Amino acid sequence: MEPELVPPTMEAIRRWSGVDCPNTAARQGLADMAGLIADMKKLRGTMVFEDEPSSFELALRQCKEPGK
């Protein structure tokens, strides 16, 4: 069964870009988004940017061009 978000998403894409859903694969791709959204919702509140700022800063320093 197709997730509820597919028809309104298809309509939003059509209104925004004037493009209709081209085929079954495209419609299935939209349906797959429901699972991705659910997975992202599970992560909400568990990750913050500040968890590892030192390693991010170290990575920036390591990528810096010599002499700059």
N, C-alpha and C positions, 0 to 999 in steps of 0.2 A: 504494500500500500504506500502511496506517495505521501510524504510529509506535507503538512498544512502550509508550509512556507513557500512551496513551489509555485502555485498559481499566482499569488500576489507578487512574487519575485519576478516571474515571467512578465507580468503586466507592467511592473516598474521598469524593467529593462526595455520593453517595447515602447513605453511612453518616453523614457529618457533618450533612447538611441534610435528608435524607429525600427529596431531589429526584432523579428519574431524568433522564438525558439526554433533553431534550424532542424533538429533531429532528436531522436530518442537518446542518443549519447549526451547531448547537451542538457536534456531534461533530467537524466540520471545524475549528471554532474551537479545540478542544482539540488537534487534530492540528497546527495552525499553531504551537502553543506549542513544539513540538520545535525548529523553526527559530529561534525567538526565544531559547530556552535555549542553542542552539548558538552563536548570535551573541554572546550575553552571555559565554559561556565564552571566546570568542576575545579579549574585552576584559579578561578577568581579569588583573590585574597591570599593566595599561597606564595605568590612570587612578587618581589618588589625590586626595583632597580638598585636600591642601596644594599642588597645582599652581598654583592661582591665588587664594590667600587674599586678596591685596590687592584684587583686583577685586571680590570678594564683599563685603569690608568697605566699599569705596567705594560699591557699590550700596546697601548698608544706610544709609550716611550720606546718600546722595542721596534716599532715600525717607523719611528722618526728617522728622517734622512740625516746622515752624518753632517755635522757642521751647522745644524740649524737649531 
